């Protein structure tokens, strides 16, 4: 009987240590959880305030079609119009309650001075689209250098095509009665798509890549270059 009890005790000890060894082996073999992935999305433009407004004066009797398209759908709305189907459209806007100052700004607007910044901003937006981490992490030094290169570049054959202004009375904003006047000035600059594509493609090879990006970043750079004008 004692031998049976000793045998049972030995079996229990063997089983206990076997379970402990199994648990230890399992815990050691279990891989660590991967670190959380960086996520990023381009900063969205602030939502326009909810307004009750009415137009009280404007440059001409009727709103041009391009102004209506821009107010409803932004640049894409204008570029969908038949008249601009072969062009890239850029619109500079300025607003405030000082009509003389805004008029001076519009009359002194220079395509040569402003267009490079307009292109650089559009290039930046294109590079940021569909980025899963951070632009400078995903593209390396290429991102910052590209924005700078396009901002410093000189472009040919862009022209100021139209401008328009209107005054509106904003009576209610975000549920609060404000009754304030605001002028909005819009300037449209256009350039033939083929012309801008050629100039942008000529700039890409000049963008410095020092320090050299990683192989993953080089793949991302190559992909965005190959698909750059899709949705540009």
C-alpha positions, 0 to 999 in steps of 0.5 A: 500500500505504501509502495502504491502511495509512493508510486502515486506521489512520484507520478503526480510530481512527474505530471506537475513538473511536466505541466510546468515545463510545458507552460514555460515552453509555451510562454517562451515560444509565444512571440511578442506582440508587434509594436503599434503601427504609425498611422497618419492622415493629411490634416483636413481643412477646417469645416466651414462655419454653418452660415446663413448668408446672402449676396448683396453685391458682386463684380458683374450681374451674374455669377460666372459658371466657373465661380459656381463650380468652384463654390460647389466643388472646388478645383475639381468642380471647375476642371470638370467644366467643358471649357477647362477639360484640357487645363489644370485650374488653380484658384487663389482666394482672399476674403475679409471686410476691407474691400479696398485692400482686397482690391489692391491685392487682386490688382497686384496679383502676379502669376510669376510670383504666386504660381510656384507656391500654388503648384507646390501646394498641389504637389504636397497634397498629391504626395500626402494622398493615401499615405499610411504613416507620415509623408517624411517617413514613407518617402524619406528626404524626398518629401521635403525636398520635392515640396521645396523643389516645386516651390522654387521652380519657375513655370512657363505658360500659366496665365491669369484667366479670370477674376471675380468678387462678391460681397455677402451679408452673413446674418447667422454663423454657427447659430449666432446672429452676427450680421457681418459683411464679407468680401470674397475675391477669387483669381483663376490661373490656368495652364495646359495639362500637357505643358504642366506635366512636361514641366513637373516631369522635368523637375522630378529628376532634380530632387536630391535624395541625400541621405539616400532613402531606404529600399522601401522608401525608394519603392514608394517614391517610384510608385508615386512618380509613376501614378502622380497625375492620377488624381493630381 
